[in-house]
Amino acid sequence: MALHLFYNPARHTALLSTLKADDVVIIVDEALLQWSKLMADTPHPQCAAVYALSEECRRRQLDSLTNGVSAISFADWIALTIEHPQQVTWV
């Protein structure tokens, strides 16, 4: 049960290959901007959930999230870090 912070879209294949059913992904920065493109030719990640920070979505003027991504707050992110003591950063 790990929390994956996904920043680098070039690492999406490695990310997808390591995900477990109870893992959670938060997509950030460039990965957020390219998520739809990355998932166009790839099956949906086999994990518990995929999130993006609502504040970052607003800042980047992303009106809607697609491909199973849900928006979360910073408080939600903190709660996820408590629930998932193992964290992996994909930079």
Sequence and secondary structure as in RCSB ss.txt:
>XXXX:A:sequence
MALHLFYNPARHTALLSTLKADDVVIIVDEALLQWSKLMADTPHPQCAAVYALSEECRRRQLDSLTNGVSAISFA
DWIALTIEHPQQVTWV
>XXXX:A:secstr
 EEEEE  GGGHHHHHHH  TT EEEE HHHHHHHHHHHHTS    SSEEEEEHHHHHHTT     TTEEEE HH
HHHHHHHH  EEEEE 
